[in-house]
Amino acid sequence: MSAVQQIDQKTGDIAALLLAHYDVHARDLPWRKLPGQGLPDPYNVWLSEIMLQQTTVAAVGPYFRKFAQTWPDFAALGAADEADVMAAWAGLGYYARARNLLKCARVITSDYGGQLPDTEAKLLKLPGIGPYTAAAISAIAFDRRAVVVDANIERVVSRLYAIDTPLPAAKAEIWAATDAITPDVAAGDFAQAMMDLGAGICSVRNPSCMICPLLVHCAAGQAGMAEAYPLKPPKKAKPHRTGTAYWVQQGDAVWLVTRGGKGMLGGMRALPDDGWSARQDGDGVEPFEADWQILPRSVAHVFTHFTLSLDIAVTATVPADIELGEGGYWPLKSLDKAGLPTLFSKVAKAVMARGES
C-alpha cells in the first residue's frame, strides 16, 4: 500500500497541528510576514525564493538585504546594469540564477506593469521560475493553494509516511502525499511551517522527534527510524578537474576579464584561465608568452557536479606587442568590489598572501 493510500481523515489534524506550532515558532526572516501580519511583498518572496534555490537561509540573508536595499522593486532591479547585479551576487553561487533574476525583473516590468503574476501557470512562464518556485510564490505571496515541496518538505513528508521508495523515484509519491495534507486555507503559512519544521526539528541528522508537533502522525518517528528517511541511492563520486588561473599584474592593478554569458560562472568578472569546465581539464595553454611563476600551492573548490584544483600562474611582464583582449586592469586595493566569484576570490587571496609573506 502506498503512502498516499494510507492517508486518512487525520490529514486535517496534521495541518492544524503544524499551523498552531508555526503561530508560535515561525522563523523571523527578512522576506517574511509572521502569522497574523498579512501577506508579504511579492517582490521579496520572489527575490528570496530565487536566492534560496540550492542555498541555505543563513547564506541568503545578507544578500537578500543588500539586493532589497539597492533594488527595492522590479522596476529598480530591471533597470540595473548586469555587471552590477552579477557583482552583488558574487559568492552566492549558481550564477545563472542572477542572470535569470535580471531577465525576470525586466519581463515583469515591461509585460506585467511591475506586478508579479499570482498564479502558478503565469509564474512558470517567467525566466528562472520552475514548478517549485512557482508553487512557493503563489502560496506564500498570494495565499493561493499550491503544493510546495522543497528539500525540507520532502524530508518531512517522507518521514511522516515512511515512504520506502528511494529518491528521486519517490518524488511523485511525496508530492501526492503533500497535496493530500495541504490545506485549502493558509497554504502559504502551511508551506513555510513545513520548511521551518524540516530546517529545525526534522533535521537531516539527529531530528528532535520528541518535540515535533507531528510526532503522533509520523510513521518513521513512531518507529524510531526518522533518520533513515528519505531513502537515497548511494552517492556517485564527483569527477575532479584541474586548470590554471592567470594573474597578470601591472603596478597595483590586476587584469580581469568578463566570462561569457553561458557556462560556468557566466557573465562574472574573473581572472583569465585555461578553459577548464565541468567536462574537461584546462588545456594549460598560457594566454601569452611571459615569465610565468607558478605558485607552490593550488586552490581547491567544490562545485555541484565536480571538484576543481586550480594552479596559479603569475606574471608582471606583459610584452608590448601583446593584445590582452576584452577586459581591464582593476586596482588591487578595491579588488573586493569587483564581484569576483568565490573561486577567483580564493585565487586572489592566495596571490596577495604570497605578496605579504
Beta strands, then each sheet from edge to edge (+ up, - down):
strand 1: 240-250
strand 2: 253-258
strand 3: 269-270
strand 4: 293-294
strand 5: 299-302
strand 6: 307-315
strand 7: 328-331
sheet 1: 3+ 2- 1+ 6+ 4-
sheet 2: 3+ 2- 1+ 6+ 5-
sheet 3: 3+ 2- 7+
end
